[in-house]
Amino acid sequence: LIVYFGMMVGAFLWGAMADRIGRRQSLLICLSINSVFSFFSSFVQGYGTFLFCRLLSGVGIGGSIPIVFSYYSEFLSQEKRGEHLSWLCMFWMIGGIYASAMAWAIIPHYGWSFQMGSAYQFHSWRVFVLVCAFPAVAAIAALSAMPESPRFYLENGKHDEGWMILKQVHDTNMRAKGHPEKVFSVTTIKTVKQMDELSDIGTDTPVWQRYRLKIVSLSHQIRNNILACFSPEYKRTTFMLMAVWFTMSFSYYGLTVWFPDMIKYIQRQEYDSRTKTFTKERMDHATLNFTMENQVHRQGHFFNDKFLNLKMKSMVFEDSVFEECYFEDITSTHTFFRNCTFIASLFYNTDLFKYRFVDCKLLNSTFLHNKEGCILDFSDDFNNAYMIYFVNFLGTLAVLPGNIVSALLMDKIGRLRMLAGSSVISCISCFFLMFGNSESGMIALLCLFGGISIASWNALDVITVELYPSDKRCTAFGFLNALCKLAAVLGISIFQSFVGITKAVPIIFAAGALAAGSFLATKLPETRGQVLQ
């Protein structure tokens, strides 16, 4: 959720900034923020520092989304704009496939780790975070060779720069089509009203004051741009889009997180059914140096035992006594001691922190050189790591066919039909979730829902870009995308709270939101064939 919050802030802030300082420059900054803090989050050891880096990485990710759609749309011709924007949406899905595949291939390999003493630890999940930053670095390199949006130049009165870029695009396209002799010509020039700039604030003004005035001026321009989206001309459109974005995000993100949680719940039930319980056992002078997993020990007595270089996974000790025991190099996951008594015991280089001892008594016991750093274990809790990451991979892969179909049909059947039709079918598919009582059933339904609903997302992205003029496009898209992330957090929180309780409430919420979204979508204006403002 911390990444979603960062994306919400980034979309709102950088979407508005891109309409003032330019698409290319803003996008480069966002990609750089994402790359730098993804890299840092792979190496930092403190949990708070890790969350802070993920938050700032989310700011970069969220900021890039509204910019890249606006930037790309302003290079496209009217006839193929819907199709090519849908192909752009597909690359978002390809990125999801890349992330899912890397998680599936990297995280379960627990051996891909090392540590330097007890303070620095580098686990396989850190490799995954680092690998996920590579596409952003590649995008920065590619974007460095790209020009600024010609529409941004024209909107800000820089006609010469805008015409040169348009001429370059025209000549490149004509050469590719085999007509290099065709000459670029302009029939209409849009005259724009320039906003006041602080061009001359005096040479005697201190440097810090100049920057302060520029920041204040930029802030006022951004504020006015946001308010302009609610002007009488765009007020109805903005509120309708807000409702559609919110309902779709609430249902889509809520369900896409609910599916894996339900699969984990089914796996957990099966895992718990295999739990071994030991009662009133006694163990004296023993050495344990193997993995202990999925066990419950009640009312046991351990005397002068050594727990050496072992892993404890899903272990629970209740009402037990540990007398003169020695714990060394212990790595634990979901392991707890409840109402236990430790007498003259020593803990050396373990991750058995205080929160693992619930209502326990520690008499003459000592903790030396506890493991430090960011002790995060992203391994699957129930010995199904490969299955969970493979499910995420399949869910993302299932979106591709729907993406391809929507791209091919976007300019043929129109944005509104695509948006409303896909939302209605997604709404109907929600009721099939009642029949998902097994892992395979839930996986199939996840793929079905993702493949159907992606068409509505593509149509919504296209119609949002086309409903606003160039000087408000990034601002409006960023504001709506920020609202999308807020709805996503709300949907995820609500749907997760019903895992293991009932499936009816998430299904009703998701179906109701999609039905409302599809109805409201029909009230939006059709933008197929519309000249980009």
C-alpha positions in Angstrom: 0.0 0.0 0.0 2.9 2.4 0.6 3.8 2.2 -3.1 0.2 3.0 -4.1 0.2 6.0 -1.8 3.4 7.2 -3.5 1.9 6.6 -6.9 -1.1 8.7 -5.9 1.1 11.6 -4.9 3.3 11.3 -8.0 0.4 11.2 -10.4 -1.2 14.3 -8.9 2.1 16.3 -8.6 3.9 15.4 -11.8 0.8 15.2 -14.0 0.3 18.9 -13.2 4.0 19.7 -13.6 4.2 18.2 -17.0 1.7 20.7 -18.4 4.0 23.5 -17.2 7.6 22.4 -17.7 7.1 19.8 -20.5 6.4 16.2 -21.0 9.9 14.9 -21.7 11.6 16.7 -18.9 9.0 15.6 -16.3 9.0 12.0 -17.6 12.8 11.9 -17.3 12.6 13.1 -13.7 10.0 10.6 -12.8 11.9 7.7 -14.3 15.0 8.8 -12.6 13.2 9.0 -9.2 11.9 5.5 -9.7 15.3 4.1 -10.8 17.3 5.7 -8.0 15.0 4.8 -5.1 14.4 1.3 -6.5 18.1 0.8 -6.4 18.4 2.2 -2.9 15.5 0.0 -1.6 17.4 -3.1 -2.8 20.3 -2.4 -0.5 19.0 -0.5 2.6 18.8 -2.5 5.8 16.4 -0.5 8.0 12.7 -1.3 7.5 11.7 2.3 7.9 14.3 3.4 5.3 13.1 0.6 3.0 9.5 1.8 3.2 10.6 5.4 2.6 12.5 4.3 -0.6 9.5 2.4 -1.8 7.3 5.4 -1.2 9.6 7.7 -3.3 9.9 5.0 -6.0 6.1 5.0 -6.1 6.1 8.8 -6.6 8.2 8.2 -9.7 6.0 5.4 -11.0 2.8 7.3 -10.5 4.1 10.4 -12.1 5.2 8.7 -15.2 1.7 7.2 -16.0 -0.2 10.3 -16.9 2.8 11.9 -18.6 3.6 8.9 -20.9 0.0 8.6 -22.2 -0.3 12.3 -22.9 3.2 12.5 -24.4 2.6 9.5 -26.7 -0.9 10.6 -27.8 0.5 13.9 -29.0 2.6 12.2 -31.7 -0.2 10.1 -33.1 -2.5 10.6 -36.0 -6.2 10.8 -35.5 -7.1 7.6 -37.4 -4.9 5.3 -35.4 -4.7 7.0 -32.1 -7.0 4.7 -30.2 -5.2 1.6 -31.5 -1.7 2.8 -30.7 -2.6 4.0 -27.2 -4.0 0.5 -26.6 -0.7 -0.9 -27.7 0.9 1.4 -25.2 -1.4 0.0 -22.5 -0.2 -3.5 -23.5 3.4 -2.5 -22.6 2.1 -1.8 -19.0 0.9 -5.4 -19.0 4.2 -6.6 -20.5 5.9 -4.9 -17.6 3.6 -6.7 -15.2 4.5 -10.0 -16.9 8.2 -9.2 -16.5 7.8 -8.4 -12.8 5.8 -11.5 -12.2 8.2 -13.7 -14.1 11.2 -12.3 -12.2 9.4 -12.8 -8.9 8.6 -16.4 -9.9 12.2 -17.0 -11.0 14.2 -15.2 -8.3 12.4 -14.9 -4.9 11.9 -18.6 -4.2 15.6 -19.2 -4.6 16.5 -18.7 -0.9 20.1 -19.6 -1.6 20.6 -16.4 -3.5 21.6 -14.5 -0.4 24.7 -13.5 1.6 25.4 -11.6 4.7 28.3 -9.5 6.1 28.4 -10.2 9.8 25.0 -9.8 11.4 24.3 -6.2 10.3 24.1 -6.6 6.5 22.0 -9.1 4.8 21.1 -9.5 1.1 18.3 -11.9 0.2 16.8 -13.1 -3.0 13.9 -10.6 -2.8 16.5 -7.8 -3.0 17.8 -9.2 -6.3 14.2 -9.1 -7.5 13.7 -5.4 -6.5 17.0 -4.5 -8.2 16.1 -6.4 -11.4 12.7 -4.6 -11.6 14.6 -1.2 -11.8 16.3 -2.2 -15.1 13.4 -1.3 -17.4 13.2 2.2 -16.0 17.0 2.7 -16.6 16.5 1.5 -20.2 13.6 3.9 -20.6 15.7 6.8 -19.5 18.3 6.0 -22.1 15.7 5.7 -24.8 13.9 8.9 -23.8 17.1 10.9 -23.9 17.0 10.5 -27.7 13.4 11.6 -28.0 12.1 15.2 -28.7 9.7 17.2 -26.6 6.0 16.9 -27.5 5.3 19.3 -30.4 1.9 20.1 -29.0 3.5 21.3 -25.8 5.8 23.6 -27.8 2.8 24.9 -29.8 0.7 25.4 -26.7 3.4 27.5 -25.1 4.1 29.6 -28.2 7.3 27.9 -29.3 6.1 27.4 -32.9 9.5 27.0 -34.5 10.5 24.1 -32.2 7.1 22.5 -32.6 7.1 22.7 -36.4 10.6 21.3 -36.6 9.6 18.2 -34.6 6.4 17.8 -36.7 8.4 18.1 -39.9 10.8 15.4 -38.6 8.0 13.1 -37.8 6.3 13.7 -41.2 9.5 13.1 -43.2 10.3 9.9 -41.3 6.8 8.6 -41.9 6.9 9.5 -45.6 10.2 7.8 -46.1 8.9 4.7 -44.4 5.8 4.7 -46.7 8.0 5.2 -49.8 7.0 8.8 -50.5 10.1 10.9 -49.5 9.1 13.6 -52.0 6.1 14.7 -50.0 6.6 18.1 -48.4 5.4 19.0 -44.9 2.9 21.8 -44.8 0.8 23.6 -42.2 -2.7 24.9 -42.9 -3.8 26.2 -39.5 -1.9 27.8 -36.6 -3.4 27.8 -33.2 -2.8 31.1 -31.4 -2.5 30.5 -27.6 -2.8 32.9 -24.8 0.5 33.0 -22.9 0.5 32.8 -19.2 2.4 35.4 -17.3 6.0 34.4 -16.5 8.4 35.9 -14.1 10.8 36.9 -16.9 12.4 39.8 -15.1 12.6 40.1 -11.4 15.7 42.2 -11.2 19.4 41.4 -11.1 19.7 42.7 -7.6 17.2 40.1 -6.2 19.0 37.4 -4.2 19.2 34.0 -5.8 17.2 32.2 -3.1 14.4 34.8 -3.6 14.4 34.3 -7.4 13.9 30.5 -6.9 11.2 31.1 -4.3 9.3 33.4 -6.7 9.7 30.9 -9.5 8.4 28.1 -7.3 5.5 30.3 -6.1 4.6 31.2 -9.7 4.8 27.6 -10.8 2.6 26.5 -7.9 0.0 29.1 -8.8 0.0 28.0 -12.5 -0.4 24.3 -11.4 -3.3 25.3 -9.0 -5.0 27.2 -11.8 -4.6 24.3 -14.2 -6.3 21.9 -11.7 -9.1 24.3 -11.1 -9.5 24.7 -14.9 -10.5 21.0 -15.1 -13.5 22.0 -13.0 -14.4 25.0 -15.0 -18.0 25.1 -16.5 -16.6 23.8 -19.9 -15.1 20.6 -18.3 -16.9 20.3 -15.0 -19.4 17.6 -16.1 -16.8 15.6 -18.0 -14.4 15.7 -15.0 -17.0 14.5 -12.5 -18.2 11.7 -14.8 -14.7 10.5 -15.4 -14.0 10.7 -11.6 -16.9 8.4 -11.0 -15.9 5.9 -13.8 -12.2 5.8 -12.7 -13.2 5.3 -9.0 -15.7 2.5 -9.6 -13.4 0.6 -12.0 -10.3 1.0 -9.8 -12.2 -0.1 -6.7 -13.5 -3.3 -8.3 -10.5 -4.2 -10.4 -7.7 -3.6 -7.9 -9.8 -5.0 -5.1 -10.4 -8.3 -6.9 -6.9 -8.7 -8.4 -5.5 -8.6 -4.9 -8.4 -10.6 -3.4 -7.7 -13.5 -5.9 -4.2 -14.3 -4.7 -5.3 -13.8 -1.1 -8.0 -16.4 -1.6 -5.6 -18.8 -3.2 -3.3 -18.3 -0.2 -6.2 -18.9 2.2 -7.0 -22.2 0.4 -3.4 -23.2 0.6 -3.2 -22.2 4.3 -6.2 -24.4 5.1 -4.5 -27.3 3.5 -1.2 -26.5 5.2 -2.8 -26.2 8.6 -4.4 -29.6 8.1 -0.9 -31.1 8.0 0.3 -29.5 11.3 2.0 -31.9 13.7 1.2 -31.4 17.4 3.5 -32.6 20.2 2.3 -32.6 23.8 4.2 -33.0 27.1 7.4 -34.1 25.3 10.8 -34.0 27.2 14.1 -33.5 25.5 17.4 -33.6 27.4 21.0 -32.9 26.1 19.9 -33.0 22.5 21.4 -31.1 19.5 19.0 -29.9 16.8 20.5 -28.6 13.6 17.8 -29.3 11.0 14.7 -27.4 9.8 11.7 -27.4 12.1 8.5 -26.7 10.2 4.7 -26.6 10.8 4.7 -28.0 14.3 3.0 -27.1 17.6 4.7 -28.1 20.9 2.6 -27.8 24.0 3.7 -28.3 27.7 7.2 -29.5 26.6 10.4 -29.5 28.7 13.7 -28.9 27.0 16.8 -29.3 29.2 20.4 -28.4 28.2 19.4 -28.7 24.5 21.3 -27.0 21.6 19.4 -25.4 18.7 22.2 -24.7 16.1 22.1 -23.2 12.6 18.5 -24.2 12.0 15.4 -22.7 10.4 12.1 -22.5 12.3 9.2 -22.2 9.9 5.6 -21.8 11.3 6.6 -23.2 14.7 4.6 -22.5 17.9 5.8 -23.4 21.4 3.1 -23.1 24.1 3.4 -23.5 27.9 6.9 -25.0 27.5 10.1 -24.7 29.6 13.5 -24.2 28.2 16.2 -24.7 30.8 19.9 -24.1 30.1 19.3 -24.2 26.4 21.6 -22.7 23.7 20.2 -21.0 20.5 22.7 -20.1 17.8 22.2 -18.9 14.1 18.5 -19.2 14.2 16.4 -18.0 11.2 12.7 -18.0 11.9 9.5 -17.4 10.0 6.1 -17.2 11.7 7.6 -18.7 14.8 6.3 -17.8 18.3 6.8 -18.8 21.9 3.6 -18.3 24.0 3.5 -18.5 27.8 6.9 -20.2 27.9 9.6 -20.0 30.5 13.4 -19.7 29.7 15.8 -20.4 32.5 19.6 -19.7 32.1 19.3 -19.9 28.3 21.6 -18.1 25.8 20.5 -16.7 22.4 23.4 -15.9 20.0 23.0 -14.4 16.5 19.3 -15.2 16.2 16.3 -13.3 14.8 14.2 -14.3 17.8 13.1 -10.7 18.7 11.0 -9.7 21.6 7.7 -9.8 19.6 8.1 -13.5 19.1 7.9 -14.1 22.9 4.3 -13.7 24.0 3.7 -13.7 27.7 7.0 -15.4 28.3 9.3 -15.4 31.3 13.0 -14.9 30.7 15.0 -15.8 33.8 18.8 -15.3 33.7 18.7 -15.6 30.0 20.9 -13.6 27.6 20.7 -12.3 24.0 24.0 -11.7 22.2 24.5 -10.3 18.7 21.0 -10.4 17.5 20.6 -10.3 13.8 20.2 -6.8 12.5 19.2 -5.0 9.4 16.0 -5.3 7.4 14.9 -8.8 8.2 12.2 -9.3 5.6 11.3 -12.8 4.5 9.3 -12.8 1.2 9.3 -16.5 1.0 5.9 -18.2 0.9 4.7 -19.1 4.3 3.2 -22.4 3.3 5.8 -24.0 1.1 4.0 -22.9 -2.1 6.2 -20.0 -3.2 6.5 -21.2 -6.8 2.7 -21.6 -7.0 1.9 -18.0 -5.8 4.4 -16.3 -8.1 3.3 -18.5 -11.0 -0.3 -17.6 -10.4 0.6 -13.9 -10.6 2.5 -14.6 -13.8 -0.5 -16.4 -15.3 -2.9 -13.6 -14.2 -0.8 -11.0 -15.9 -0.3 -13.1 -19.0 -4.0 -13.7 -19.4 -4.5 -10.0 -20.0 -2.5 -10.0 -23.2 -5.3 -11.5 -25.5 -7.8 -9.0 -24.3 -5.3 -6.2 -24.8 -4.6 -7.2 -28.4 -8.4 -7.5 -29.2 -9.2 -4.1 -27.7 -6.3 -2.5 -29.6 -7.6 -3.9 -32.9 -11.2 -2.9 -32.3 -10.7 0.5 -30.5 -10.9 2.6 -33.6 -13.6 0.4 -35.2 -16.3 0.2 -32.6 -15.5 3.3 -30.6 -14.3 4.1 -27.1 -17.7 4.1 -25.3 -18.9 0.8 -26.6 -15.6 -0.8 -25.6 -15.6 0.8 -22.1 -19.3 0.0 -21.3 -19.3 -3.4 -23.0 -16.2 -4.6 -21.2 -17.5 -3.3 -17.9 -20.8 -5.1 -18.3 -19.2 -8.4 -19.2 -16.7 -8.0 -16.2 -19.7 -7.4 -14.0 -21.3 -10.6 -15.1 -18.1 -12.6 -14.7 -17.9 -11.5 -11.0 -20.8 -13.8 -10.1 -18.8 -16.9 -11.3 -16.5 -16.3 -8.4 -19.0 -18.1 -6.2 -17.9 -21.3 -7.9 -14.2 -20.8 -7.2 -13.6 -23.3 -4.4 -10.2 -24.7 -5.4 -6.8 -23.3 -6.4 -7.3 -24.2 -10.1 -10.8 -22.7 -10.1 -9.6 -19.4 -8.6 -6.7 -19.2 -11.1 -9.0 -19.8 -14.0 -11.4 -17.0 -12.8 -8.5 -14.7 -12.2 -7.4 -15.1 -15.8 -11.0 -14.7 -17.1 -11.6 -11.5 -15.1 -8.3 -9.9 -16.1 -8.7 -10.8 -19.8 -12.1 -9.2 -20.0 -11.6 -6.1 -17.9 -8.5 -4.9 -19.6 -10.5 -3.7 -22.6 -12.4 -1.2 -20.4 -9.1 0.1 -19.0 -7.7 0.7 -22.4 -10.8 2.5 -23.5 -10.8 4.6 -20.4 -7.2 5.7 -20.9 -7.8 6.6 -24.5 -11.0 8.6 -23.8 -9.4 10.5 -20.9 -6.5 11.6 -23.1 -8.9 12.8 -25.8 -11.4 14.7 -23.7 -8.9 17.4 -22.5 -6.9 20.0 -24.4 -3.1 19.9 -24.5 -2.6 22.5 -21.7 -4.8 20.4 -19.3 -4.2 16.8 -20.5 -1.5 15.7 -18.1 -3.1 17.6 -15.2 -6.5 15.9 -15.7 -5.0 12.5 -16.3 -2.8 12.8 -13.2 -5.6 13.9 -11.0 -7.9 11.0 -12.2 -5.0 8.5 -11.8 -4.4 9.7 -8.3 -8.1 9.1 -7.6 -7.7 5.7 -9.1 -4.9 4.8 -6.6 -7.1 6.1 -3.7 -9.9 3.8 -4.9 -7.4 0.9 -5.3 -6.3 1.3 -1.7 -9.9 1.4 -0.5 -10.9 -1.6 -2.6 -7.9 -3.7 -1.5 -8.5 -2.9 2.2 -12.2 -3.8 2.1 -11.8 -6.9 -0.1 -8.9 -8.3 2.0 -10.9 -8.0 5.2 -13.4 -10.6 3.9 -10.9 -13.3 2.9 -11.8 -16.5 4.8 -15.1 -15.0 5.9 -17.4 -14.7 2.9 -17.1 -14.3 -0.9 -20.5 -12.7 -1.3 -19.6 -9.2 -0.1 -16.6 -8.7 -2.4 -18.6 -10.1 -5.3 -21.5 -7.8 -4.7 -19.2 -4.8 -4.2 -17.2 -5.5 -7.4 -20.3 -6.2 -9.5 -22.1 -3.1 -8.2 -19.2 -0.9 -8.9 -18.7 -2.2 -12.4 -22.4 -1.9 -13.2 -22.4 1.7 -12.0 -19.2 2.5 -13.9 -20.6 1.0 -17.2 -23.8 3.0 -16.8 -21.9 6.3 -16.2 -19.5 5.5 -19.1 -22.5 5.7 -21.5 -23.0 9.4 -20.5 -19.5 10.4 -21.6 -19.0 11.9 -25.1 -17.6 9.6 -27.8 -14.2 10.8 -28.9 -13.6 8.5 -31.9 -12.6 10.6 -34.9 -12.2 13.7 -32.7 -9.2 15.9 -33.5 -6.9 16.1 -30.5 -7.3 19.6 -28.9 
